Amino acid sequence: IRLAIDLPQDAHAPIRSVRDRVVVVDASHSQSKETFAGEIAIAKRLLDDLEHGERFAVLACDSACAAYPEDDLASADDSERAAAVRWIESKSPGGSSNIAASIASGARRLHASAAGQLVVIGDGAASAGELSAATIIDHARASIGAATIDLRLLGAGRSIDEATLVAIARGLGGAYERVSSG
């Protein structure tokens, strides 16, 4: 349930803070061409929602992650967003799925950020590295450290392991939402 709540007439609107965003897309073999295209569409929308002054990175992860840009974060201007979209559209699914390493790679991009959001899009089916929710949480927590990261897990794929994604979100103080049934 979502409710719209208006501020009192004499209240000032809260100041929107600049936020850096890292989007991690599950590029493992558990994704079909269609579900991978759906993940890319979600990633594009997340990039479109960035505002002037914000920065971003996009990671395509299976057992390892490839990234745009290769290092650090890109400025959220039109040319960088377009380049990121071309980059992610050039990828195809393959390889095993290492969720813990994917979260850790995304979190490392945000360590220098004052306020960062890490969005992980995938099916929650780990097939490499840490395999259980508990060990994924332990590994990811060590990588996140004291950083202030808003973690969002979005369930997308042919079949989604919601129990694992919910457990990871709860264990890391994040949020989970199913966005695709594949």
N, C-alpha and C positions, 0 to 999 in steps of 0.2 A: 504494500500500500504506500502510495506517495501522496503527501498532502502539500498543498501550496499554503504557505503562511506569509501574510503580509506584515511588514514592519509597521509599528505605530506611526502615524502621520508626522510626528515631531522627531522621529528617530532618523539618524543618518545611516545610509547604507554602509555596510562594512567595506573596508578597503580590500580589494582583491590583491592577494600576494602573487608575485611572480613564482612560477613553479617550473622546474625542469622535469622532463618526462623521458623515461626509457620504456620502450615497448619491446617485449620479447615475444617472438612468434615461434610456436612449435613447428619445426621443419623436419620432424622425424618421419620415419616410414609409416607410422601409425596414422598419418594424415593422408587423405586422398587428394587428388588434384582439386576436387571441388571444395573440400573442407579447408585446404590450404588457401584457396582463392577467397573463401569466406574470412579466414584469419587476416589475410591481406586487406580486405575491405574494412575490417574493424580497425586495423592499424592505420589505414589511410584516414579514417574518420578521426581517430585520436590525434593524428598529426594536424588535420584541418582545424581542430579545436584549439591548437596552440595560439597564443597571442604574442604580440610584439614584445621582445625582450626575453622571451622564454627560450629554452634550449632543449634539444632532444637527441636521442640515439635510437636506432632500430637494430635489434639483434634477431638473427634467424638461427635457432639452436636445434641441434640434434644431440649427438654425444659431445660436440664442441659448438662454439658459437662463432658465426661470422657477423660482422657489424658494419653499420653505416652510422657515422663515419668510423674509420678504422680505430681511432683513438678519441677520447674525450667526448664532447657533446657538440652538435651543430646548432647554429643559430636558426631560429624558427622563421626564416624568411621564405618567400615563395620558391626561390631557386633551390635552396637546400631541401625543402620538403619535396619538391618535384624530383630531385636527384635521389632522395631516399625511396620514393615510390618506384622509380625505375629500377633501383638496386634490388628492392625486395621482390618486385615482379620478375626479376631475372633468376630467382631462386626456385628450387623444386624440392619436394619432400624426399627424404632418404636418411638412412642411418638410425641409430638407436636414440632413445630419449633420456637425457640426464637432467631431470628437473632441478635438482640441487645445484648443479653447475650453472644452469640457466639463470636461476635466481641470483646466485653469487655473482655471475658476470654482469647482470643488470645492476645489481646493488653497487658494485665497484665503480660503475660510471657515475653514480650519484654521490659518492663520498665527499666530494668538494662542494656539493650543492647545499645551499642553505635550506631549501625546501624541495624535495624531490618526490616524484611519483613513479613507481615501478609497476607496469601493467604486464602481466604474463598471460598470454593467450595460448591455451592448449588443452589436451584431453586428460592430463593428470596421470597418465600411464607411464611410469618410469620403467625403463628397460636397461639402464646403465647407471653406474655410480651408486648413489644411495637409493634404495628401492622402497623402503617403508616411509610412511609419513613422518614417523618419529625421527628417523635418521636424516631425512630431507630437512626437517625443521632444525635439527642440531647443526647441520652443515651450513644452512642458510643463515641461521642466527649468528654463527661465528663470522660469516662474511659481512653481514649487515652491521654488526658491532653496535656502536653508539650512534650511528647515523640516524637522522630523522627521515624515514622513508614511509610514504603512504603506499602500501602494497595492495594491489588489486589483482585477483586471479579471475580470469574469465574462461569458463569451460566451453571449449569448442572442439568438434571432431566427430568422427563416425560413432564412437562410443566414448562416453565421458566417465571417468572415475571420480564421481562427485564426492564420495566419502574421503578420498585422499585430498582433493582440492580444498574441501571444507576444513579438514584437519590441519592442513598447512596454513590456511588463512587464519584460523583461530590460534594456532601455535605461534604465529609470527605477528599477531595483532593486526592482520589485514582483513580484507573482505573478499568474498567469493560470490560470483553470479554466473549462472548458466546463460550463454548467449547463442548457442547453436546446438541443434540436435544431430547435425551431420546429415 
